[in-house]
Amino acid sequence: MKDHSVPDIPVPGLPLALIPIVLTIGLLGVQIFYYDDFTPHIPLAIGFGITALVGWLQGYRWKDIEAGAFKVLHVAMPSIGTLIIVGMLVGTWIASGTVPMLIYLGLDMIDPSWFLAAAMLMCSMVSLSIGSSWTTVGTVGLALIGIGDAFGVPIYWTAGAVVSGAFFGDKISPLSDTTNLTPAVTETNIFDHIRYMLPTTVPAMLIALAVYLVVGGAEGAGGDSLERIELIKQGLADNFSMGVWQLLPLVVVIGLAFFKVAPIPALFTGVMLGGGVAILTQGATLHDALTYAHSGFTIETGTATLDSLLNRGGVTSMTWVVTLMMFALAFGGALERTRCLEAIVGAIMKRLKGFRGLQTSAIMTSIATNVVSGDVYLSIALPGRMYKPAYDELGYSRLNLARAIEEGGTLVSPLVPWNAGGAFVMGALGLTVTAGDFSQLLYIPLAFACWLSPLIGILYAQLGWFSRRAEPEAPVGAAVAEDLA
């Protein structure tokens, strides 16, 4: 149905549509790489202004551009709210002893030689069962960061394993919002969609697992840190009361997520429980609990490593990330409202010849939309809407399109720092870029499962493997089995 609130203005020409994207990417490059300053906020804000100017030249009014930005921001408000509440969660869960106890138990139970593989598998299972990569990263992933640090594993390796596992589970869980959005956009069955993703998902995860096993078993990945581990365990035991009550917030949040309670109320329940447990078991006052939720937890244990692990969280810790998301989303919304993205996708589709180019283009368009718009939902919905007729015309199943936009959308989202997914990962795990030190962004290439899956999808498209034609009467499982044979 046509949106009558949007002016009936033709799609811009390709050169005009590319102007705001090219200039914004250029500004981002200068800011990040020339000045060694990873603060993309103002380049994205300028990009929004350039897009508004391009829209004005097309005939749009300011209220049209503003409406486009607010539309995407409105859709993303649950994600922004989730991010803020995770900041509160981190502060209260450290204060309650929940995170310290998870770190303590992990140091006892996990062998450093296979830590990275264990981190990936643990996050995979949790995310698959609850259907939320963000909840997994903000709870189990946070504890794994502390465990990895104690083992002497660089934070970017641990973050890569956490992201690989968490977003793998999100991708194939029937409880996930993006896994439900994708078949809704492409008009396919959700369980057929999940089964049809397995040919790319399983190899990507196996390769990632193999890499993490090899790296996790390498000498130095915790082998020389026995004294450090004991020092951290002793510091945790000296400063926190640890028992069954400390596990209550985690168990309740995972239970609520499993029963499909929305993320914001589920996580906020965890915040309240964390504050309550801190008051009842750690000697915190009500004012302390409120302060931890707002400003983060602070402690001086006398051990610098332990202090760096525990002094974090709070609403204020997410301010940088939330403002970044808002600038990126406003920019993406303006690009969509002025139909610049539609013009670029349309130009690509005119040049496509055959299924190989179509499938590859669908994956790459989702990736590019993730990078440009900062919104995972737009990276699924836009190419999903635009490419459907092309698959029907060529006689290929829309399940191919569903797999393409899930891989380029859901899995690439955490790899773009100014995307909602990437911003969340950086904020929740405490990844920072300071004084031109970009080392913690190495989690991006080390999240192997996230970028291997779309690459395998492109390879299949070029080879003609797992490229099902439109045969509504044939079940997907039979088609996959036939391809494997």
C-alpha positions in Angstrom: 0.0 0.0 0.0 1.3 3.4 -1.0 2.3 5.7 1.9 0.4 8.9 1.0 2.4 10.9 3.5 5.4 10.7 1.2 5.5 13.1 -1.7 5.2 11.5 -5.2 8.7 12.5 -6.3 10.6 10.4 -8.9 13.6 8.3 -7.9 16.8 10.4 -8.3 19.4 9.6 -10.9 22.3 7.5 -9.8 24.9 10.3 -9.7 22.7 12.4 -7.5 21.8 9.5 -5.2 25.5 8.6 -4.8 26.5 12.2 -3.7 25.6 11.9 0.0 26.9 8.4 0.4 30.3 9.1 -1.3 30.8 12.4 0.6 29.9 10.8 3.9 32.2 7.8 3.5 34.9 10.3 2.5 34.4 12.3 5.7 34.4 9.1 7.8 37.7 8.1 6.2 39.3 11.4 6.9 38.1 11.5 10.5 39.0 7.9 11.3 42.1 7.2 9.3 43.7 10.5 8.6 43.1 12.1 12.0 43.2 8.8 13.9 40.0 9.8 15.7 37.3 7.1 15.9 34.3 9.4 16.5 32.1 9.0 13.4 29.2 11.1 14.9 29.8 14.4 13.2 30.6 13.0 9.7 27.4 11.1 9.9 25.5 14.3 11.0 27.0 16.1 8.1 26.0 13.2 5.9 22.4 13.7 7.1 22.7 17.4 6.2 24.0 16.6 2.7 21.2 14.1 2.2 18.7 16.7 3.2 20.2 19.1 0.7 19.9 16.5 -2.1 16.3 15.9 -1.0 15.6 19.6 -1.2 17.0 19.7 -4.8 14.6 16.8 -5.6 11.6 18.7 -4.2 11.3 17.3 -0.7 10.5 19.6 2.2 12.3 19.6 5.5 9.4 17.9 7.2 9.7 15.0 4.7 13.4 14.5 5.5 12.7 14.8 9.2 9.9 12.3 9.0 12.2 9.8 7.2 14.8 10.1 9.9 12.2 9.9 12.8 10.6 6.9 11.1 13.8 4.8 11.3 14.6 6.2 14.8 11.2 5.1 15.9 11.7 1.6 14.6 15.1 1.5 16.3 14.0 2.9 19.7 13.6 -0.6 21.2 17.2 -1.3 20.2 18.4 2.0 21.7 16.3 1.3 24.9 17.8 -2.1 25.1 21.3 -0.6 24.8 20.7 1.8 27.7 19.2 -0.9 29.9 22.2 -3.2 29.2 24.4 -0.4 30.6 22.3 -0.4 33.8 22.4 -4.2 33.8 26.2 -4.3 33.7 26.5 -1.9 36.6 24.1 -3.7 38.9 25.2 -7.2 37.9 28.8 -6.4 38.9 27.6 -4.8 42.1 25.4 -7.8 42.9 28.3 -10.3 42.4 26.6 -11.9 39.4 29.3 -11.1 36.9 32.2 -11.7 39.4 30.7 -15.1 40.2 30.4 -16.0 36.6 34.0 -15.0 36.1 35.1 -17.0 39.2 33.2 -20.1 38.0 34.6 -19.7 34.5 38.1 -19.5 35.7 37.6 -22.8 37.6 35.6 -24.7 34.9 37.1 -23.6 31.5 40.5 -24.8 30.4 42.5 -21.9 28.9 43.6 -24.2 26.1 40.1 -24.3 24.6 38.7 -21.1 26.0 37.8 -19.4 22.7 36.0 -22.5 21.3 34.1 -22.8 24.6 33.1 -19.1 24.5 31.8 -19.5 21.0 29.8 -22.7 21.8 28.4 -21.2 25.0 27.2 -18.1 23.3 25.7 -20.2 20.4 23.7 -22.3 22.8 22.4 -19.4 24.8 21.5 -17.3 21.8 19.8 -20.2 20.0 17.7 -21.0 23.0 16.5 -17.4 23.7 16.7 -16.0 20.2 18.6 -12.8 21.2 22.2 -12.1 20.3 22.1 -8.8 22.3 21.0 -10.4 25.5 23.6 -13.1 25.1 26.4 -10.6 24.4 25.3 -8.3 27.3 25.2 -11.1 29.9 27.2 -14.3 29.2 29.5 -12.4 26.7 30.4 -9.8 29.4 31.5 -12.5 31.8 33.5 -14.2 29.1 35.4 -11.0 28.5 36.5 -11.0 32.1 37.4 -14.7 32.0 39.4 -14.2 28.8 41.3 -11.2 30.3 42.2 -13.4 33.3 43.5 -16.1 31.0 45.6 -13.5 29.1 43.5 -13.8 25.9 43.4 -10.4 24.1 40.0 -8.9 24.4 39.5 -8.7 20.6 39.9 -12.5 20.3 37.3 -13.1 23.1 34.9 -10.6 21.5 35.3 -12.2 18.1 34.3 -15.6 19.6 31.4 -14.1 21.6 30.1 -12.3 18.5 30.4 -15.4 16.3 28.5 -17.6 18.7 25.8 -15.0 19.7 24.9 -14.0 16.2 25.0 -17.5 14.8 22.4 -18.5 17.4 20.3 -15.4 16.6 20.4 -16.2 12.9 18.9 -19.7 13.1 16.7 -19.3 16.2 12.9 -19.2 15.5 12.6 -16.9 18.5 14.8 -14.2 16.8 13.3 -11.0 15.5 15.5 -10.8 12.4 14.9 -14.5 11.7 11.1 -13.8 11.7 11.5 -10.5 9.8 13.3 -12.0 6.9 10.7 -14.6 5.9 8.0 -12.0 6.5 9.6 -9.6 4.0 10.3 -12.4 1.4 7.0 -14.2 2.0 8.6 -17.5 2.8 8.1 -20.0 5.7 10.3 -19.4 8.7 11.3 -23.0 9.3 12.0 -23.5 5.6 14.1 -20.4 5.8 16.1 -21.7 8.8 16.7 -25.1 7.1 17.8 -23.3 3.9 20.4 -21.3 5.9 22.2 -24.4 7.2 24.3 -25.1 4.1 26.2 -21.8 4.7 25.8 -21.5 8.4 27.2 -24.9 9.4 30.5 -24.7 7.4 31.1 -21.2 8.6 30.6 -22.3 12.3 32.8 -25.3 11.8 35.6 -23.3 10.3 35.3 -20.7 13.1 35.3 -23.4 15.7 38.4 -25.0 14.2 40.2 -21.6 14.2 39.3 -20.9 17.8 40.4 -24.4 18.9 43.8 -23.9 17.3 44.3 -20.4 18.7 42.8 -21.3 22.1 45.3 -24.1 22.4 48.3 -21.9 21.4 51.0 -21.4 23.9 50.5 -18.2 25.7 46.7 -18.1 25.5 46.6 -18.5 29.3 49.5 -20.9 29.9 51.7 -18.3 31.7 48.8 -16.7 33.7 48.3 -19.2 36.6 49.5 -16.7 39.2 47.4 -13.9 37.6 44.3 -16.2 37.6 44.7 -17.0 41.3 45.2 -13.3 42.1 42.0 -12.4 40.3 40.0 -15.3 42.0 41.3 -14.2 45.4 40.4 -10.6 44.7 36.9 -11.6 43.7 36.4 -13.8 46.8 37.7 -11.0 49.1 35.4 -8.3 47.6 32.2 -10.1 46.8 29.8 -12.5 48.5 29.2 -15.3 46.1 26.5 -17.9 46.3 23.3 -19.1 44.7 21.6 -15.7 45.0 24.2 -14.2 42.6 22.9 -16.5 39.8 19.3 -15.4 40.3 19.4 -12.3 37.9 21.0 -14.4 35.1 18.6 -17.3 35.5 15.5 -15.0 35.5 16.6 -13.0 32.5 17.4 -16.1 30.4 14.1 -17.7 31.5 12.1 -14.6 30.5 13.8 -14.5 27.1 13.1 -18.2 26.6 9.4 -17.5 27.2 9.6 -14.7 24.6 9.2 -11.8 27.0 10.3 -8.6 25.2 14.0 -7.7 25.7 13.4 -4.4 27.5 11.1 -5.7 30.3 13.2 -8.9 30.6 16.5 -7.0 30.9 15.0 -4.3 33.2 13.8 -7.1 35.5 17.4 -8.2 35.6 18.5 -4.7 36.5 16.0 -4.6 39.4 17.1 -8.1 40.6 20.7 -7.1 40.3 20.2 -4.0 42.4 18.2 -6.0 45.0 20.8 -8.8 45.3 23.5 -6.1 45.7 21.5 -4.6 48.6 20.7 -7.9 50.2 24.1 -9.7 49.8 26.8 -7.2 49.1 25.9 -4.5 51.7 25.0 -1.8 49.1 22.5 0.9 49.9 19.6 1.9 47.8 21.5 5.0 46.7 24.5 2.8 45.8 22.3 0.6 43.6 20.8 3.6 41.8 24.3 5.1 41.3 25.6 1.8 39.9 22.7 1.7 37.4 23.3 5.3 36.3 27.1 5.8 36.5 28.4 2.3 36.7 30.1 0.2 39.3 33.4 1.4 40.9 35.8 -0.4 43.2 39.4 -0.3 44.3 40.6 -3.8 45.0 44.3 -3.0 44.9 44.7 -5.1 41.7 44.8 -3.0 38.6 43.7 -5.9 36.3 40.7 -6.7 38.5 39.7 -3.0 38.8 39.8 -2.6 35.0 37.4 -5.6 34.7 34.9 -4.4 37.3 34.8 -0.6 36.9 32.3 -0.3 34.1 28.6 -0.2 33.2 25.9 2.3 33.8 23.7 4.5 31.6 26.5 7.0 31.1 28.8 4.3 29.7 26.3 4.0 26.7 26.0 7.7 25.9 28.7 7.6 23.2 27.2 4.5 21.6 23.6 5.7 21.7 24.4 9.1 20.1 26.4 7.3 17.4 23.4 5.1 16.6 21.1 8.0 16.5 23.3 9.9 14.0 23.7 6.8 11.8 20.0 5.9 11.9 18.9 9.4 11.0 21.3 9.4 8.0 19.9 6.0 6.9 16.4 7.2 7.3 17.0 10.3 5.2 18.6 8.2 2.5 15.6 5.9 2.4 13.0 8.8 2.4 14.8 10.6 -0.5 14.9 7.2 -2.4 18.6 7.4 -2.8 19.0 3.8 -1.6 16.2 2.8 -4.0 18.0 4.5 -6.9 21.3 2.7 -6.2 19.6 -0.8 -5.8 17.6 -0.1 -9.0 20.7 0.7 -11.0 22.3 -2.5 -9.8 19.3 -4.6 -10.7 19.3 -3.2 -14.3 22.8 -4.5 -14.8 22.2 -8.0 -13.4 22.4 -11.0 -15.7 21.4 -14.4 -14.3 21.1 -15.9 -10.9 24.8 -15.7 -9.9 24.8 -11.9 -10.2 21.4 -11.6 -8.6 22.3 -13.7 -5.5 25.7 -12.0 -5.1 24.1 -8.6 -5.5 21.4 -9.3 -2.9 24.1 -10.2 -0.3 26.3 -7.3 -1.1 23.3 -4.9 -1.1 22.4 -6.0 2.4 26.0 -5.5 3.5 26.2 -2.1 2.0 22.9 -1.0 3.5 24.2 -2.1 6.9 27.3 0.0 6.4 25.5 3.1 5.0 22.3 3.2 7.0 23.4 1.7 10.4 20.2 -0.2 10.7 20.0 -4.1 10.5 16.2 -4.0 9.9 16.6 -1.7 6.9 19.4 -3.9 5.5 16.9 -6.8 5.5 13.7 -5.0 4.5 15.0 -2.8 1.7 16.7 -5.5 -0.5 14.1 -8.0 0.5 11.4 -5.7 -1.0 13.4 -4.6 -4.0 14.8 -8.0 -5.2 11.6 -10.2 -4.8 10.4 -9.6 -8.4 13.8 -10.4 -9.9 13.8 -13.9 -8.2 10.3 -14.6 -9.4 11.2 -13.5 -12.9 14.2 -15.8 -13.1 12.2 -18.7 -11.6 14.3 -19.1 -8.4 12.9 -19.6 -4.9 12.7 -16.6 -2.7 14.4 -18.8 0.0 17.6 -17.8 -1.8 16.8 -14.2 -1.3 15.9 -14.8 2.4 19.2 -16.5 3.0 21.1 -13.7 1.2 19.6 -10.8 3.2 19.9 -12.7 6.5 23.6 -13.3 5.9 24.3 -9.7 4.7 22.0 -8.2 7.3 22.0 -10.1 10.6 25.5 -11.4 10.5 27.2 -8.3 9.2 25.4 -5.9 11.6 27.8 -6.5 14.5 30.8 -6.0 12.3 30.0 -2.3 11.5 30.9 -0.2 14.5 28.3 2.5 13.8 25.6 0.0 13.0 23.1 -0.8 15.8 24.6 -4.2 16.2 28.2 -3.1 16.1 27.6 -0.2 18.5 25.9 -2.5 20.9 28.8 -5.0 20.9 31.3 -2.3 21.5 29.3 -0.8 24.3 28.3 -4.0 26.1 31.8 -5.6 25.9 33.7 -2.4 26.7 35.6 -2.2 23.4 37.1 1.2 22.9 39.2 3.1 20.4 41.5 5.7 21.9 44.4 7.8 20.8 44.5 6.2 17.4 44.6 2.6 18.9 42.3 0.6 16.7 43.4 -2.8 18.1 40.1 -3.6 19.8 38.3 -3.4 16.4 40.2 -6.5 15.5 37.2 -8.4 16.8 35.6 -7.6 13.4 37.9 -9.9 11.3 38.1 -12.4 14.2 34.3 -12.9 14.3 34.9 -15.6 11.6 31.4 -17.0 11.5 29.8 -13.7 10.8 31.8 -12.9 7.6 32.4 -16.4 6.4 28.7 -17.2 6.0 28.0 -14.5 3.4 31.3 -15.4 1.6 30.2 -19.0 1.4 26.8 -17.9 0.1 28.5 -15.9 -2.7 30.7 -19.0 -3.5 27.6 -21.2 -3.7 25.9 -18.6 -6.0 28.9 -18.7 -8.4 29.0 -22.5 -8.4 25.3 -22.9 -8.6 25.2 -24.9 -5.4 22.2 -24.8 -3.0 20.4 -22.5 -5.5 16.9 -23.8 -5.4 14.5 -23.0 -8.2 10.9 -22.0 -7.5 9.2 -25.3 -6.8 6.5 -24.5 -4.2 5.4 -28.1 -3.9 8.9 -29.4 -3.0 9.9 -29.2 0.6 13.1 -27.3 1.3 14.6 -30.2 3.2 14.3 -32.4 0.1 16.0 -29.8 -2.0 18.9 -29.4 0.4 19.3 -33.2 0.6 19.3 -33.4 -3.2 22.0 -30.7 -3.4 24.1 -32.5 -0.9 23.8 -35.7 -2.9 
